[in-house]
Amino acid sequence: MTTNPNLLSILDNFAGRRIIVLGDLMMDEYVWGRTSRISPEAPVMVIDVEREARVPGGAANVVNNLLALGAQVTVIGVVGDDEAGVALAADLERGGADVSGIVTDSSRPTTRKTRVVAHSQQVLRVDREQAHPIDSTIAARLREHLTHQIASADLLLISEYNKGVFTPEVAESALGLAQQNSVVVTSNPKPPNVHLLAGARAVSLNQFEAQTLANDNRFLIPAEEVSPDLPFAGREGLEEAGIALVRKLGIETLLVTLSSKGMTLFHKIGTAEHIPPHRVEVYDAAGAGDTVISTLSLAVAAGANLYDAAVLAATAAACVVRKVGVETVTVKEIVAELR
């Protein structure tokens, strides 16, 4: 099988691209153990802990993905005034990221998601977070960091998990500064805040998120544009809804990931391009969305058109779902998968 030389050339240009990641930083924690009995205190399993681990999650996982692909990454986000925040910043700095843009907010804890796994099966997740919007003082500090960094960036990636960082004030600052400095913006937002991304070059959503938006009162697609009872269900309905949605959101391109069916790019000019899936054995899809937006964004920063960028993103996703847990992918692995 012959590998598209253009894709290999894009991958060669990954190294050294300067990416700013603005978003919701988290710590993912894992507790692995075994269970053989029920607690005498309540009808629940008792987990005998064998090992524990923690890894950067959310926007911090996007940072790690970009670093693994060879990018130079500046992080702008918020952590709590706690041990987890210190550890998260230290983990990212050890990986090679510039963490000078991480702001401490004493009004919230660092977001932590603790997963308990017994016999390879997740049995419980404990979330420690406060997702209230950051105040204007914290928002101003984020803007200050972004103002100092944006001129030297190749791309601004907004990794948004609806945890309170991407407020209308922050969105206006980020999109405005990017436009003033001719910096491309990409994002993987949660549906409640997609409306804040008007002007972005590309936004990535999974199929469920896209369906949610198609039925959101703010963006509800009229019946004459797409069947309201089955948005995104069939291929024809998918294209109609996707193109209508990208125009309503005011973005240039919407990438909808369709799990085992691949992914589709919808462009505001009225066209759609489908990227077929890689047939691989899936061990764990956790973090695959972060891999997709990271690879897509870095490819765009390296000069790729959005179709080639999406092909590389689909290839990277095929690599990462073969791994167990939240993992990253290297350029070498993408090349091997392409071949």
Secondary structure, DSSP 8 states (H G I E B T S, - for coil): ----HHHHHHHHT-TT-EEEEEE-EEEEEEEEEE---B-SSSSSB--EEEEEEEEEEEHHHHHHHHHHTT-EEEEEEEEESSHHHHHHHHHHHHTT-EEEEEEEETTS--EEEEEEEETTEEEEEEEE-------HHHHHHHHHHHHHHGGG-SEEEEE--SSSSS-HHHHHHHHHHHHHTT-EEEE---GGGGGGGTT-SEEEEEHHHHHHHHT-TTT---TTTS-TTSTTTSHHHHHHHHHHHHHHHT-SEEEEE-GGG-EEEEETTS-EEEE-------S--TTHHHHHHHHHHHHHHTT--HHHHHHHHHHHHHHHTTSSSS----HHHHHHHH-
